[in-house]
Amino acid sequence: MFENFEHTAYRLHVRDTYNTQLEREPMAQFLATGTADLEWFQDWLTSIREAKAAGRIFRRVRVVSLPLTDSARYSLWVTRYSVEAGEDIRYLARDDAQGLPEFDYWMFDSRTVAKMHWNDEDELLGFELVEDPAEVVELNYQRDAAWHHAIPRAEFAAQYMD
C-alpha cells in the first residue's frame, strides 16, 4: 500500500507508547543521550522523498498525552527527520482530541483503511482492512477534524521539547 497509493497516505497515532523491534535500541540511546543512530530509519526516509518527488503526500497526526511519555518524546525527536524528508506531521494534545478514533490506522487515498492492532506490550500485531464504506467515510471525517485542530511538528516541538 505504501508503494502503490496514488496521492495521500495518512496515519493517525493515538497511543502514548510504541514498542517496535527496530526502535528499541535507538530509543534507549535517545533517552540516555538526547540523540540516536537512525540507520534503521533510512529506508523510510527514502520512501518519503521518492513519494514526494512523484507528487504523493505522507501526512500524520499524533495525538499525545501531556506531559509526553518517553516514547512520545523520542517520536517527536525522530519526526524532525521525516518532516525534512517531506512528510507533513502534526500534533494534537489528547485533551483536544475528543471524538477521534481510539485506534491507530493508515488511510490511503481516502478510501483504503488499515486499522492497526497492538498487544499489551505495545507491539504491533497486525492490520485489519476496513471495508465498510460508512466507516471509511467516518474515518475521513475524523481525519479532517484531527488535521484541522493539530499543529505542525515544529510548532509543537518548540513548546514541548526539553
Protein Blocks (a to p, Z undefined) as FASTA:
>chain_A
ZZmpmkbccdddfbfbdcdfklmmmmmmmmmnopacfklmmmmmmmmmmmmmnopacddd
ddddddddfklmmmmmmmmmmmmnopacddddfklmghiacbdcddehhlaccdddddfk
opafbdcddfbfklmmmmmmmmmmmmmmpccfklmmmmmgZZ
